[in-house]
Amino acid sequence: MSLNTAPNVNPSGKGSFPTNTNDSATSSFTANGYKVTITRPSPGVQYITTFDPKTGATNWMVVMDSGANIRVTESGDIALIGAKPNAAACGGKFIQKTPGDEIKKIDGKSHTEIGGDKSAGDDSDESGEDSPAYSLKVYGNAYVESQGGHLSMRGENVSINAISVLALKSDKDILLQAGENGGKITMNSGTTELNTGFFNQNVSGGIYKTVPSGEETTTSLDPRSSVNVVSSGNIQHKILGDYKLEVVSKANMKILGKVNPTGWDDLKAQQEGLKMSVTTTGAYAIGVETPQGIDVKAGPIINILGSGIISAKASGVVLVKGSVILLN
């Protein structure tokens, strides 16, 4: 017999179970094939026993006049049901306190549903603020594990607050996703450290980085390593301070240049492949020092213009060759 089929109406049709005020009163009757025995040991409470003569099944209930009751059914179910007397604003709570341990083992499934009704009149703490619908406080370590299944937590807003260290560890992968079609991930920290074997970035938009102060350094410790910047568009470096470039080994720079679309044959229509403008207050804008030779090879024209003095000095021989040499 289940909770739904247990007789809960007096067969006489005069309401619920008898509410005799006589503490020793006991009444019996038959309903739905069950023998029902009701005993009221004291005002406000009654014991109800139902017995099925065919199967020998017995159900036992303790029912308060407020509606709160305890039921033990023939199927082995135990039900604790609370109620609010006379529709009172408070009451109907389930309070459990034990000085020792609590041991609970459920071979089947466990389902908990919390309504969190704010109109119950007792959902605020001492500060007057609304308390959460569900609260769990543990003094000591807490451990939650899902064996061979999926552990899920969902909410409108989810906050994880660690007083000391927050550690996220996975035996395989960690996936962070913000929004279905693109949200926002914000990280605020004093120092961020990243230790990884490979770091791959796939950016469909742009990368914008601001370093207000301090230093930005990229260091490759392995001599076999390389740093490559490949762009199908333009690369622009704008430096307000000094620019220093040191190459311990060789340096190789190839510039294809850009052809002016107005014409190929007219040399005046060509744009410079490399244009360098140096503005300085010193005597020399560009200084080149090398213990080796300097070899300059160009196409049809090499043009050197100076508004002042052009000086060429050599401790050895100065050799000038050309089909025509013009000295003005």
C-alpha positions as CSV (number, residue, x, y, z in Angstrom):
1,M,0.0,0.0,0.0
2,S,1.5,3.4,-1.0
3,L,1.0,6.8,0.4
4,N,-1.5,7.6,-2.3
5,T,-3.8,4.6,-1.5
6,A,-3.7,4.7,2.2
7,P,-7.2,5.5,3.6
8,N,-7.3,9.1,4.9
9,V,-11.1,9.7,5.0
10,N,-13.5,8.5,7.6
11,P,-15.9,6.0,5.9
12,S,-18.8,7.7,7.7
13,G,-18.3,10.7,5.5
14,K,-18.0,13.0,8.4
15,G,-14.6,14.4,7.6
16,S,-11.1,13.2,8.3
17,F,-10.1,10.6,10.9
18,P,-11.8,10.9,14.3
19,T,-10.7,13.8,16.5
20,N,-11.8,12.3,19.8
21,T,-10.8,14.3,22.8
22,N,-10.8,11.2,25.0
23,D,-7.1,10.3,25.3
24,S,-7.8,6.6,25.6
25,A,-10.4,6.5,22.8
26,T,-9.7,3.9,20.1
27,S,-11.8,3.4,17.0
28,S,-11.7,0.8,14.3
29,F,-13.3,0.5,10.9
30,T,-12.8,-1.0,7.5
31,A,-12.0,1.1,4.4
32,N,-10.9,0.0,0.9
33,G,-10.3,-3.6,2.2
34,Y,-8.0,-2.3,5.0
35,K,-8.7,-2.6,8.7
36,V,-8.1,0.8,10.2
37,T,-7.3,1.4,13.8
38,I,-7.1,4.9,15.3
39,T,-5.8,5.7,18.7
40,R,-5.6,9.2,20.3
41,P,-3.2,9.0,23.2
42,S,-3.4,12.8,23.8
43,P,-5.2,15.8,22.3
44,G,-3.7,16.9,19.0
45,V,-2.2,13.5,18.0
46,Q,-3.4,10.2,16.8
47,Y,-1.9,6.8,15.9
48,I,-3.3,5.2,12.7
49,T,-2.7,1.6,11.7
50,T,-4.0,0.0,8.5
51,F,-3.9,-3.7,8.0
52,D,-4.6,-5.7,4.8
53,P,-6.0,-9.1,5.8
54,K,-5.3,-10.5,2.3
55,T,-1.6,-9.7,2.2
56,G,-0.8,-9.1,5.8
57,A,0.6,-5.7,4.9
58,T,0.6,-3.1,7.6
59,N,1.0,0.7,7.4
60,W,1.6,2.9,10.5
61,M,1.1,6.6,10.8
62,V,1.4,9.3,13.5
63,V,-0.7,12.2,12.5
64,M,-0.9,15.6,14.2
65,D,-4.0,17.8,14.0
66,S,-1.8,20.4,12.2
67,G,-1.3,17.9,9.4
68,A,2.3,16.9,10.2
69,N,2.7,13.2,10.1
70,I,5.1,10.3,10.1
71,R,4.3,7.3,7.9
72,V,5.9,3.8,7.6
73,T,4.3,2.0,4.6
74,E,4.0,-1.6,3.7
75,S,6.4,-1.1,0.8
76,G,9.1,0.0,3.2
77,D,8.8,3.7,2.6
78,I,9.3,6.2,5.5
79,A,7.7,9.6,5.1
80,L,8.2,12.7,7.4
81,I,5.7,15.3,6.4
82,G,5.5,18.7,8.0
83,A,2.7,21.2,8.0
84,K,1.8,24.7,9.1
85,P,-0.9,24.8,11.7
86,N,-3.9,26.9,10.7
87,A,-1.9,28.4,7.7
88,A,0.5,30.1,10.1
89,A,3.4,32.1,8.6
90,C,6.0,30.1,10.4
91,G,6.2,26.4,11.3
92,G,6.4,23.3,9.2
93,K,10.2,23.2,9.5
94,F,12.3,20.0,9.5
95,I,15.0,20.3,12.2
96,Q,17.7,17.7,12.7
97,K,20.4,17.8,15.3
98,T,22.8,15.1,16.3
99,P,25.8,15.3,18.7
100,G,27.6,12.6,16.7
101,D,28.1,11.7,13.1
102,E,25.5,11.4,10.4
103,I,25.7,8.3,8.2
104,K,23.6,8.2,5.1
105,K,23.7,5.5,2.4
106,I,21.4,5.6,-0.6
107,D,21.5,2.7,-3.0
108,G,19.2,4.5,-5.5
109,K,19.0,8.1,-6.5
110,S,18.6,11.2,-4.3
111,H,16.4,14.2,-5.3
112,T,16.2,17.4,-3.4
113,E,14.0,20.3,-4.5
114,I,13.9,23.6,-2.6
115,G,11.3,26.2,-3.4
116,G,13.0,29.1,-1.6
117,D,9.7,30.9,-1.0
118,K,10.5,34.4,0.1
119,S,7.0,34.9,1.4
120,A,7.5,32.4,4.2
121,G,8.4,35.2,6.5
122,D,11.6,33.7,7.8
123,D,14.1,34.1,5.0
124,S,16.2,36.9,6.3
125,D,19.2,36.8,8.6
126,E,20.1,39.1,11.5
127,S,21.2,41.9,9.1
128,G,17.8,41.9,7.4
129,E,19.2,40.7,4.1
130,D,17.6,37.7,2.3
131,S,19.4,34.5,3.1
132,P,20.0,32.0,0.3
133,A,17.4,29.3,-0.4
134,Y,20.0,26.7,0.2
135,S,23.1,27.0,2.4
136,L,25.7,24.5,3.4
137,K,28.4,25.3,5.9
138,V,31.1,22.9,6.8
139,Y,33.7,23.4,9.5
140,G,36.7,21.5,8.2
141,N,37.4,19.8,4.8
142,A,34.6,19.1,2.3
143,Y,34.7,16.6,-0.6
144,V,32.3,16.1,-3.5
145,E,33.0,13.3,-6.0
146,S,31.1,11.8,-8.9
147,Q,32.3,8.3,-9.7
148,G,32.3,7.7,-13.5
149,G,29.7,10.4,-14.1
150,H,29.3,14.1,-14.9
151,L,29.3,16.6,-12.1
152,S,27.4,19.8,-13.1
153,M,26.7,23.1,-11.4
154,R,24.5,25.8,-13.0
155,G,23.1,29.1,-11.9
156,E,22.3,32.6,-13.1
157,N,25.6,33.8,-11.6
158,V,28.1,31.4,-10.2
159,S,30.8,32.6,-7.8
160,I,33.7,30.6,-6.3
161,N,35.6,32.4,-3.6
162,A,38.8,31.0,-2.2
163,I,40.3,32.7,0.8
164,S,43.8,31.4,0.0
165,V,44.3,29.3,-3.1
166,L,41.9,28.3,-5.9
167,A,43.2,25.3,-7.8
168,L,41.7,23.9,-11.0
169,K,43.2,20.6,-12.0
170,S,42.1,18.2,-14.7
171,D,43.6,14.8,-15.6
172,K,43.0,15.7,-19.2
173,D,41.6,19.0,-20.6
174,I,40.3,22.2,-19.2
175,L,37.8,24.1,-21.3
176,L,36.7,27.8,-20.7
177,Q,33.9,29.1,-22.8
178,A,32.2,32.5,-22.5
179,G,28.9,32.7,-24.3
180,E,27.7,30.6,-27.2
181,N,28.7,33.0,-29.9
182,G,31.4,35.0,-28.1
183,G,31.4,36.4,-24.6
184,K,34.1,38.0,-22.4
185,I,36.7,36.6,-20.1
186,T,38.3,39.0,-17.7
187,M,41.4,38.2,-15.6
188,N,42.6,40.5,-12.9
189,S,45.9,39.7,-11.1
190,G,49.1,41.2,-9.8
191,T,51.2,38.5,-11.6
192,T,50.2,36.0,-14.1
193,E,52.5,33.0,-14.8
194,L,52.1,30.6,-17.7
195,N,54.1,27.4,-18.0
196,T,53.2,25.3,-21.0
197,G,54.9,23.1,-23.6
198,F,53.1,24.8,-26.5
199,F,51.0,28.0,-26.7
200,N,48.7,28.3,-29.7
201,Q,46.5,31.3,-30.4
202,N,43.8,31.5,-33.1
203,V,42.5,35.1,-33.1
204,S,39.9,36.0,-35.7
205,G,39.7,39.7,-34.7
206,G,42.7,41.6,-33.3
207,I,45.2,41.6,-30.4
208,Y,45.5,44.8,-28.4
209,K,48.0,45.0,-25.6
210,T,48.9,48.0,-23.4
211,V,51.9,48.1,-21.1
212,P,51.7,51.5,-19.2
213,S,55.0,51.0,-17.5
214,G,57.6,48.3,-16.9
215,E,59.3,46.1,-19.4
216,E,58.2,43.6,-22.1
217,T,60.8,40.9,-22.7
218,T,60.8,37.9,-24.9
219,T,63.7,35.5,-24.2
220,S,64.5,32.3,-26.2
221,L,67.1,30.2,-24.3
222,D,67.6,27.5,-26.9
223,P,70.0,28.5,-29.6
224,R,68.0,26.5,-32.1
225,S,64.8,28.5,-31.4
226,S,63.5,31.2,-33.7
227,V,61.1,34.1,-33.5
228,N,59.0,34.6,-36.6
229,V,56.7,37.5,-37.5
230,V,54.7,36.8,-40.7
231,S,52.1,39.2,-41.9
232,S,50.3,39.5,-45.2
233,G,49.6,43.1,-44.4
234,N,51.6,45.9,-42.9
235,I,53.9,46.0,-39.9
236,Q,54.4,49.3,-38.1
237,H,56.8,50.1,-35.3
238,K,56.5,53.5,-33.7
239,I,59.1,54.1,-31.0
240,L,59.2,57.4,-29.0
241,G,62.4,56.4,-27.3
242,D,65.6,54.8,-28.5
243,Y,65.8,51.7,-30.7
244,K,68.7,49.3,-30.3
245,L,69.3,46.3,-32.5
246,E,72.2,43.9,-31.9
247,V,72.9,40.9,-34.2
248,V,75.6,38.5,-32.9
249,S,75.5,36.5,-36.1
250,K,74.6,37.5,-39.6
251,A,71.9,39.9,-40.7
252,N,70.0,39.5,-44.0
253,M,67.4,42.0,-45.2
254,K,65.5,41.6,-48.5
255,I,63.1,44.2,-49.7
256,L,61.0,43.6,-52.8
257,G,59.8,47.2,-53.0
258,K,56.6,48.4,-54.5
259,V,56.0,49.4,-58.1
260,N,54.1,52.6,-58.8
261,P,51.1,51.7,-60.9
262,T,51.6,54.8,-63.1
263,G,54.3,53.1,-65.2
264,W,57.1,50.7,-65.2
265,D,59.6,52.2,-67.6
266,D,59.7,55.7,-66.2
267,L,62.2,55.6,-63.4
268,K,60.7,58.7,-61.8
269,A,57.5,56.7,-61.4
270,Q,59.1,54.1,-59.2
271,Q,58.9,54.3,-55.4
272,E,61.8,53.7,-53.1
273,G,62.2,50.1,-51.9
274,L,63.8,51.3,-48.8
275,K,63.5,54.9,-47.6
276,M,65.2,56.0,-44.4
277,S,65.0,59.6,-43.0
278,V,67.2,60.4,-40.0
279,T,66.8,63.7,-38.2
280,T,69.5,64.5,-35.6
281,T,71.4,67.4,-34.1
282,G,74.8,65.7,-34.4
283,A,77.4,66.1,-37.1
284,Y,76.5,62.8,-38.7
285,A,73.1,61.3,-39.1
286,I,74.4,57.9,-40.0
287,G,77.6,56.3,-38.9
288,V,78.9,52.9,-40.1
289,E,81.9,51.3,-38.6
290,T,83.2,47.9,-39.6
291,P,86.7,46.2,-39.8
292,Q,85.6,44.5,-43.0
293,G,84.8,46.0,-46.4
294,I,81.6,47.5,-47.6
295,D,80.1,46.4,-50.9
296,V,77.4,48.5,-52.5
297,K,75.8,47.3,-55.6
298,A,72.9,49.0,-57.3
299,G,71.0,49.2,-60.6
300,P,71.4,51.9,-63.2
301,I,71.7,54.9,-60.8
302,I,73.6,55.6,-57.6
303,N,73.0,59.2,-56.5
304,I,74.8,60.9,-53.7
305,L,73.9,64.4,-52.9
306,G,75.3,66.6,-50.2
307,S,74.5,70.2,-49.5
308,G,77.9,70.7,-47.9
309,I,81.1,68.8,-48.1
310,I,81.4,65.2,-49.4
311,S,84.7,63.7,-48.3
312,A,86.2,60.4,-49.3
313,K,89.5,59.3,-47.6
314,A,91.5,56.1,-47.8
315,S,94.8,55.1,-46.5
316,G,95.4,53.1,-49.6
317,V,94.3,53.4,-53.2
318,V,91.1,55.1,-54.3
319,L,89.9,53.4,-57.5
320,V,87.1,54.9,-59.6
321,K,86.0,53.1,-62.8
322,G,83.4,54.0,-65.3
323,S,82.7,54.3,-69.0
324,V,82.4,58.0,-68.5
325,I,83.6,59.9,-65.5
326,L,82.4,63.5,-65.2
327,L,84.0,65.8,-62.7
328,N,82.5,69.3,-62.4
